[in-house]
Amino acid sequence: MSDVNVTVVGHVGTNPVLSMSENGTEWSTFRMASTRRVRDPLTGQWADGATLWFTVKTWRDKARNVAHSLRKGDPVIVTGRLVVDEWTSDRELALPDGTTTTVPEQRYKLVVEAQHVGPDATRGVARYAPVIDRAPATARGAEGGPGVQADDPWSTGAPPTTAPPAVPPADGMPGVEQEEPGDLEGELSDLLEDTHVRA
């Protein structure tokens, strides 16, 4: 059977949990809620419909990135392979005579083995910060490159540089580059002179 790939839009339902398998592979998991919007044909009003719950799983580098990026309540978009986890658990049932009995119950959950996970920028502002090279600091230090603290290989801070810091945007929007103020008087004079010549 071929894989079923899905794209799910919703909200993070639980804080991501970062774990490690017995063979040393990191993986993360979190619950995600996707609520459908439905329109009442009688009133024309929109309202929340049924909510589908998914368990989102990621592995290795993706797992660490997801665990450090998302929090409960964040709007999120997830793409990946849809699978169904099934298991059997015991359930207690009350009998008419007042006693209880345990019966096996088949349970399941929808799981998205995620290939891509990201915040939904249509619902808020998000800023991307790349993860720096994870190579050991000593290996790059020998080449004369900027060192990285060995105790924080996942730091998203930029490596030291001798370049002057960027001038913050005047309008306060992060990441928007502003042009350097030019010689406005000279530009205006050239423009008027050019208009004179054409006339």
N, C-alpha and C positions, 0 to 999 in steps of 0.2 A: 504494500500500500504506500502511495506517495505521501510526503509530508504535507501537513496542513499549516500554511503560514498565515498569520493574522497580524493586523495592526489594531491595537486597543488604545482608546483614549479615555482617560479617567483621572482618578486621584489616588495618591498613595494612602493606603488604609492603615499600614503599620510601619514603624521605623524599620529600615533595612537592617538585617542581622548578618554580620560577617562571620563565617565559620571556616574551619579547615578540616579537610577529609583526612583519613588515616595515611594516605600517601603524600600528604603535604600540599594538596591542591586547595586553594582558597575558593570559596563560593559564597554567594549572598542570596538572600531570599526576602521578599516582602509581599504583603497582600495589597491588591489593587482593586478598586471598585470602579465599575463603569456603569453609569446610570443613563438610560435612554430618555430622551425628551419626547413627549407625546403631546399631540394637540387634540383637545376635546372637540369633536365635530359639532356639538351642540352650542357650546359657548365660544369656541374659537380660541380659548385660553390654552397656553402651554403649561405643562406640569411635568414633574419627574415621574418616569415610569418605573419599570422593574430594574433592580440593580443586579448586575452579574459580578461575582467575585472571582478573581484570578490570583493564583500564586505565581509570582515572577521570580525566575531563577537566573543567575548569571554566574560565570566561573572565571577564575584567574584574574587577569588585570581588570577586566570589566567589573568583577565583583567588588574589588577595592574602590574603583571609581564610583560605582553606584552607592556603596555604603557611605562614602564621604560626601555625596552630592545631594541625596534626597532625604526628605523628612516627611513624617506623617502630615497629610493634608495637601502636599504639593500636587499641582496639576502635572500630569505626566503622559507621555506617549511611548508606547512599547511595541516593538515589532519582533516577531520570532516564531518559533514552531509551537503549535498548540498540541498538547498531549493531555491525557486524562490519567491521573493517579488513582488507583483503586486499592482499597484495603478492607479488611473485615474487623469490626470491633464488637465487643459484647454490649448488649443493651438489656437493662432490667425491665421486665414487664410485670405489672400487678395483676394477679389472678383474682377471680370472683370470690374465692374463699379467704382473701386477705393476704395470702402469701405472695412471694415474688419468685420469678424465674428469670434466668439469663438466656437470651437467645442471640445468635450471631446476626449482625446487621452489615450489609454491604454498603460501603460508603465510597465517595469519590470526590475529587476536586479538579478543577480546570487549572492547568499549569501552562505558562508561557515560558519556554526556554529561550530567553531573550538574546537577540543579536544586536539590537539597538535600543537604548533607553535614553530619554531626554526630557527635560522640562518643557512644558507647553508654553511657548513664548506668546501665544495669542491670548493668554490669560494673565500675564504678568511679565516682568522684566527678568531676564536671565543673562548671565555673563559667563562666557566660556573661559576656562583657565586650563591650558594644556599641562599634562604631567611632565615634569622634567625627566631627563634621561636617568634610568634606574641603574646604570652602570656604577660600580663602586667608586667612591670619590678618589681612592688612591690610584685607581687605574687611569683616571683622567688627569689627576694632579701631576702624574709623571710626564704627561705631554704638555704641561704648561697651561692647560685650560683651567677655567674656573672650577674650583672644588665644590663639592656638595656635602653637606653634613651627613655622615654615615648613619646617624641615628634618626634621620628624617628623610628617607629616600622618596617619599611621596609629597614632599613640599611643592607647592605650586608657585612659590616665589621665583622671580626672575633671577638669573645668575648675576653676580656683580658686574658692573660695566662702568667705563670711564665716560660714557656719553652723558651730556647734561640731561636732567630730567625733563620730561615733556611738560609743556605749559598746559595746565588744566583748562578744559573747555569753558568758555565764558558763560555758556547757557546752562552749565551744570550737568549736561548729559554725558554719562561715562562712555569713553571710547570714541567720541566724535572729534575728529581732528579739526583744528581751527587754523585758518591761514594767518601767516604773520602780517601784522599791520604794515601796509606799504606807504609810499609817498603819495598821499591822496591829492595834495595840491599840485604836484608835478603831473600826475596822471590826468587831472582835470584840465590843466593847461594844454597838454598834448591833445586831448580830445577836442577842445575848443579850436585849437590851431588846425587840426585835421578837418573839422567842419567848415572852417573859413576857406580852406583851400578848395574843398569840393564845391562850395557855393560859388 
